Amino acid sequence: MKKVIIFLILTFLLFATNSKAASQNLNENNLESEKILKIGVLVPLSGKFQNIGESFLKATQLALYDISNENLKIYPKDSKANALDTYKAAKEFENLGIKIVIGPIFYESLERLDEINNITFISLTNKTQNIPKNAIAFGVNIESQIDALKKYFKKIKVSKTLLLSPKSKYIYQSESVAKKDVLKFYRTYSYDVNPKKITGEIEKITKYRERKKDLERRIKILEKSDLDKDKNELKKLEQMHTLGRVNFDSVVVIDFGERLKSVLTSFMFSDVSSKEVSFFTINQWFDETFFNESAMQNLHFPSINLNNLRKFNKKFLDKFNEKPNQVSILAYDALGLIYYCWLNNNFQFKSNQLYSKEGFKGLHGEFHIENNLSKQKLKIYKVSEKKFIEVY
């Protein structure tokens, strides 16, 4: 815990006040040229993903500017978002004597990096399977998100949770979640990726037609009665679409974009209210288009520190006159992490420092690195009245 607090202080200095104390410390030690810290940045700087790569590069430049230490040098190279060019660039880093690299961004680019012996790569991928031994998956991964959900589920005391995911190439994510002994699911379902078929499948899951028939039968019975209490009940039922509650209290949907909206809209059309059932999803970065969809109201999701993300976005906009890719906050934190480790090891970078059991805290939140993965302590947010509300 002590180390986490120290890192909190340092990140405040590094990220908020240009690390004047740290810079003064460096000047007092009269660093020699061999104590310069060289950091590679390996991102796509051409092609289809150029804009993403440039945003990540600028995030590292912003961190470098905030740290304000001339003994830090970054060396950008173009990964071209493919494994071969990533490998070639990594070999060039090796020839330059660089020991630590931020990047690559994409999982597919990691393929040949285990052939590089003398470099540690802090990749921004959120995938966690088959990560090379010399790489760290620094993205917001599914394990961290599910762990956050588990803690929140315990707090709100849900016990019958459905797990839903599309029948697509991303099915491995739901299979991974289901196999892990982290969350216990009441039922698991996979649905068709065709939006026209989703509603019918959700109707089956929620037993919509049965509940609708139950309502119709009850209305017919009440219509034959002259009792006042039956007439009052009839008035209430005539305002309803179904009768009876569903047999689950929460739903986790592993999907995103328009298809996620279709799934949640189908639950709404199947007369399942977010007032009765808690809805959750993952892999979200504060998509404000959710505000315009009534079905997205009260949707919960785990994510990073929103207040700090907004500060980062503003700082980035002020510096570069453009909005960042939101995930690039991780590149900013990666450089801060490397600098912290170097600063606290007599200006020598050792990759084993990244695995401190006490953990660290950057702008995106608290984390520790274990088994080549960044394990983040995430918050839970809820979509409510055109706002993202922190609920845990």
C-alpha positions in Angstrom: 0.0 0.0 0.0 2.9 2.3 0.8 4.3 2.0 -2.8 0.9 2.8 -4.2 0.7 6.0 -2.2 4.2 7.0 -3.3 3.3 6.4 -6.9 0.2 8.5 -6.3 2.3 11.4 -5.2 4.7 10.9 -8.1 2.0 10.7 -10.7 0.5 13.9 -9.3 3.9 15.5 -9.7 4.5 14.0 -13.1 1.1 14.4 -14.6 -0.1 17.6 -12.9 2.9 19.8 -12.0 5.6 18.8 -14.4 7.5 16.9 -11.7 9.5 19.9 -10.5 10.7 18.0 -7.4 11.8 15.0 -9.5 13.6 17.2 -12.0 15.4 19.0 -9.2 16.5 15.6 -7.9 17.9 14.7 -11.2 19.7 17.9 -11.6 21.3 17.6 -8.2 22.6 14.2 -9.2 24.3 15.7 -12.3 23.2 12.8 -14.5 25.7 11.7 -17.1 24.8 10.9 -20.7 24.8 7.2 -20.1 21.9 7.7 -17.6 19.6 8.8 -20.4 16.5 6.7 -20.5 15.6 5.7 -24.1 12.0 4.6 -24.6 10.8 3.2 -27.9 7.2 3.9 -29.1 6.0 1.3 -31.6 2.7 2.3 -33.1 1.1 2.5 -36.6 2.2 5.8 -38.1 1.0 5.0 -41.6 -1.9 3.1 -43.2 -5.4 2.4 -42.0 -4.6 2.9 -38.3 -2.4 5.9 -38.6 -4.7 8.2 -36.7 -4.8 5.8 -33.7 -1.1 5.4 -33.7 -0.5 9.2 -33.9 -2.9 9.7 -30.9 -0.9 7.2 -28.8 2.4 8.8 -29.8 1.1 12.2 -28.9 0.0 10.8 -25.5 3.6 9.7 -24.8 4.8 13.2 -26.0 2.3 14.8 -23.6 3.6 12.7 -20.7 7.2 13.6 -21.7 6.2 17.3 -21.7 4.6 17.0 -18.3 7.6 15.2 -16.8 9.9 17.8 -18.3 13.1 15.9 -18.0 15.7 16.1 -20.7 17.2 12.8 -19.7 14.1 11.0 -21.1 14.1 10.3 -24.9 11.4 8.7 -26.9 12.1 7.0 -30.3 9.0 6.5 -32.4 8.8 3.8 -35.1 6.0 2.7 -37.4 4.6 -0.8 -36.7 2.3 -0.5 -39.7 -0.1 -2.6 -37.6 1.4 -5.9 -38.7 3.6 -8.5 -37.1 6.5 -8.4 -39.7 7.0 -4.6 -39.6 6.6 -4.6 -35.9 9.4 -7.2 -35.6 11.7 -5.2 -38.0 11.1 -2.0 -35.9 11.8 -4.0 -32.7 15.1 -5.2 -34.2 16.0 -1.5 -34.9 15.2 -0.7 -31.3 17.5 -3.5 -30.2 20.4 -2.1 -32.2 19.8 1.3 -30.6 20.2 -0.3 -27.1 16.6 0.4 -26.2 15.3 -1.9 -23.3 11.7 -0.7 -23.0 9.1 0.0 -25.6 5.5 1.3 -25.4 3.6 -0.7 -28.0 2.5 -2.3 -30.2 -1.2 -1.4 -29.9 -2.7 -4.5 -31.6 -2.5 -8.1 -30.4 -1.8 -9.4 -33.9 1.4 -7.3 -33.9 2.9 -9.3 -31.0 3.3 -12.5 -33.0 7.1 -12.4 -33.4 8.2 -10.3 -30.5 9.2 -13.3 -28.3 12.2 -13.5 -30.7 13.5 -10.2 -29.3 15.5 -11.1 -26.1 16.5 -7.7 -24.7 13.4 -5.6 -24.8 10.2 -5.4 -22.7 7.1 -4.3 -24.6 4.3 -2.6 -22.9 1.5 -3.4 -25.4 -1.8 -1.5 -25.3 -3.8 -4.6 -26.2 -6.6 -5.8 -24.0 -6.3 -9.4 -25.1 -4.8 -11.7 -22.6 -4.2 -15.1 -24.3 -0.7 -16.2 -25.4 1.1 -12.9 -24.6 4.9 -13.2 -25.3 7.1 -13.6 -22.2 8.7 -10.3 -22.9 5.5 -8.3 -23.3 2.9 -6.9 -21.0 -0.8 -6.5 -22.0 -1.5 -3.1 -20.6 -5.0 -2.7 -22.0 -8.2 -2.8 -19.9 -8.7 -6.5 -20.1 -11.7 -8.7 -19.5 -10.3 -10.2 -16.3 -10.1 -6.8 -14.6 -13.6 -6.0 -15.8 -15.2 -9.2 -14.6 -13.4 -8.8 -11.2 -14.9 -5.4 -10.8 -18.4 -6.8 -11.7 -18.0 -9.6 -9.2 -17.3 -7.1 -6.4 -20.3 -4.9 -7.4 -22.6 -7.9 -7.7 -21.7 -8.9 -4.2 -22.6 -5.3 -3.0 -26.0 -5.2 -4.8 -26.7 -8.9 -4.0 -27.7 -10.2 -7.4 -27.8 -14.0 -7.7 -29.3 -15.0 -11.0 -27.2 -13.5 -13.7 -27.6 -14.3 -17.4 -24.5 -14.1 -19.7 -25.3 -13.2 -23.3 -22.9 -12.9 -26.2 -23.2 -12.9 -30.1 -22.3 -15.9 -32.2 -19.3 -14.2 -33.7 -15.5 -14.3 -33.7 -15.7 -12.5 -30.3 -17.4 -15.6 -28.7 -14.1 -16.5 -27.1 -14.6 -13.6 -24.7 -17.8 -15.0 -23.3 -16.3 -18.5 -23.2 -13.4 -17.1 -21.3 -15.7 -15.4 -18.8 -17.8 -18.5 -18.4 -14.8 -20.7 -17.8 -13.3 -18.5 -15.1 -14.4 -19.2 -11.6 -14.9 -15.5 -10.9 -18.6 -15.0 -11.6 -21.3 -17.6 -11.3 -23.9 -17.4 -14.1 -27.4 -18.6 -13.8 -27.7 -19.2 -17.6 -25.5 -18.5 -20.6 -26.9 -17.7 -24.1 -25.4 -16.8 -27.5 -27.6 -14.9 -30.0 -27.5 -14.4 -33.8 -25.6 -11.4 -35.1 -28.5 -10.6 -37.5 -30.4 -7.7 -35.8 -33.7 -9.0 -37.3 -33.3 -12.2 -35.3 -32.2 -10.8 -32.0 -35.6 -9.7 -30.8 -37.1 -13.2 -31.4 -34.2 -14.8 -29.5 -34.5 -12.3 -26.5 -38.3 -13.0 -26.5 -37.5 -16.7 -26.0 -35.0 -16.0 -23.2 -37.4 -13.8 -21.4 -40.4 -16.1 -22.1 -42.2 -13.0 -23.4 -45.0 -14.8 -25.3 -45.8 -17.0 -22.2 -46.0 -13.9 -20.0 -48.1 -12.1 -22.6 -50.5 -15.1 -22.7 -50.7 -15.1 -18.9 -51.8 -11.5 -19.0 -54.4 -12.1 -21.7 -55.9 -15.1 -19.7 -56.0 -13.0 -16.5 -57.7 -10.1 -18.3 -60.4 -12.5 -19.7 -61.1 -13.8 -16.3 -61.4 -10.3 -14.8 -63.7 -9.1 -17.6 -66.3 -11.5 -16.4 -66.3 -10.3 -12.9 -68.5 -7.5 -11.4 -66.4 -7.2 -8.2 -64.9 -3.7 -7.6 -61.5 -5.2 -6.7 -61.4 -7.2 -10.0 -62.4 -4.1 -12.0 -59.5 -2.1 -10.3 -57.1 -4.9 -11.1 -58.3 -5.0 -14.7 -57.6 -1.3 -15.1 -54.0 -1.9 -14.0 -53.5 -4.9 -16.2 -54.8 -3.1 -19.3 -51.8 -0.8 -19.0 -49.4 -3.7 -18.9 -47.8 -5.8 -21.7 -47.1 -9.0 -19.8 -47.8 -10.7 -16.4 -45.3 -12.1 -14.1 -41.6 -11.5 -13.4 -38.7 -13.0 -15.3 -36.6 -15.7 -13.5 -33.3 -13.7 -13.5 -32.2 -10.5 -11.7 -29.3 -9.3 -13.8 -27.8 -9.6 -17.4 -24.3 -9.3 -18.7 -24.1 -8.6 -22.4 -20.7 -9.0 -24.0 -21.1 -6.9 -27.0 -20.8 -3.3 -28.2 -22.0 -0.7 -30.7 -25.3 -1.0 -32.5 -25.7 -4.7 -31.7 -25.5 -4.0 -28.0 -28.2 -1.4 -28.4 -30.3 -3.9 -30.4 -30.0 -6.5 -27.6 -31.0 -4.0 -24.8 -33.9 -2.6 -27.0 -35.1 -6.2 -27.4 -35.2 -6.7 -23.7 -37.2 -3.4 -23.4 -39.7 -4.6 -26.1 -39.9 -7.9 -24.2 -41.2 -6.0 -21.2 -38.1 -6.4 -19.1 -37.5 -3.2 -17.2 -34.1 -2.0 -16.0 -35.9 -1.1 -12.8 -36.4 -4.8 -12.1 -33.3 -6.3 -13.8 -29.8 -4.8 -13.7 -28.0 -4.7 -17.1 -24.3 -4.8 -17.5 -21.8 -4.8 -20.4 -18.0 -4.6 -20.8 -15.3 -3.0 -23.1 -16.9 0.5 -22.9 -15.1 3.8 -23.0 -18.0 6.3 -22.1 -19.9 6.2 -25.4 -22.1 9.3 -25.3 -24.4 8.0 -28.0 -25.8 5.8 -25.2 -27.5 9.0 -23.9 -29.9 9.1 -26.9 -31.2 5.5 -26.4 -33.9 4.9 -23.8 -32.9 1.2 -23.7 -29.4 2.2 -22.5 -30.6 3.9 -19.4 -29.3 2.3 -16.2 -26.8 0.2 -18.2 -23.8 -0.5 -16.0 -20.2 -1.1 -17.1 -16.7 -1.2 -15.5 -14.1 1.3 -16.7 -11.3 3.5 -15.8 -11.3 6.7 -13.7 -13.6 9.1 -15.7 -12.6 12.3 -13.9 -9.0 11.7 -14.8 -9.9 10.7 -18.4 -11.6 14.0 -18.8 -8.6 15.9 -17.4 -6.3 14.0 -19.8 -8.7 14.7 -22.8 -8.6 18.4 -22.0 -4.9 18.5 -21.5 -4.4 16.7 -24.8 -6.9 19.0 -26.6 -5.1 22.1 -25.2 -1.7 20.8 -26.3 -2.5 19.4 -29.8 -5.7 21.2 -30.7 -7.4 17.8 -31.3 -9.3 15.2 -29.3 -7.3 12.0 -28.4 -8.3 8.4 -28.9 -9.5 7.8 -25.4 -7.5 4.6 -25.0 -4.3 6.6 -25.5 -4.4 7.6 -21.8 -2.8 4.2 -21.3 0.2 5.2 -23.4 0.5 8.3 -21.2 0.4 6.1 -18.1 2.9 3.6 -19.5 5.5 6.3 -20.0 4.8 7.6 -16.4 5.2 4.0 -15.1 8.5 3.5 -16.9 9.8 6.9 -15.6 8.8 6.1 -12.1 10.6 2.7 -12.1 13.7 4.3 -13.6 13.7 7.2 -11.1 13.4 4.9 -8.1 16.2 2.5 -9.2 19.1 5.0 -9.3 18.3 5.9 -12.9 18.5 2.3 -14.2 15.5 0.6 -15.8 14.9 -3.0 -14.8 11.9 -4.8 -16.2 11.3 -6.7 -12.9 10.3 -3.4 -11.3 7.1 -3.4 -13.3 6.0 -6.5 -11.4 6.0 -4.8 -8.0 3.4 -6.6 -5.8 2.4 -3.3 -4.1 1.1 -2.0 -7.4 0.9 1.5 -8.9 -1.6 4.2 -9.7 -1.7 6.2 -12.9 -4.3 8.5 -14.4 -6.5 5.6 -15.5 -6.5 4.1 -11.9 -4.8 1.6 -9.7 -3.2 -1.5 -11.2 -0.5 -4.1 -10.7 1.2 -6.3 -13.3 1.0 -10.0 -12.9 1.7 -12.9 -15.4 2.3 -10.4 -18.2 -1.1 -8.7 -17.6 -2.1 -5.4 -16.1 -4.7 -6.1 -13.4 -6.7 -2.9 -13.0 -8.9 -1.8 -10.1 -11.8 -0.5 -12.1 -14.9 1.6 -11.2 -18.5 0.8 -12.1 -20.5 3.4 -14.0 -24.2 3.7 -14.9 -25.8 5.5 -17.8 -28.4 7.9 -16.3 -30.1 11.0 -17.7 -27.3 11.9 -20.1 -24.6 11.3 -17.6 -22.2 8.6 -16.5 -22.7 8.1 -12.8 -20.1 6.3 -10.7 -21.9 3.8 -8.6 -18.9 1.8 -7.2 
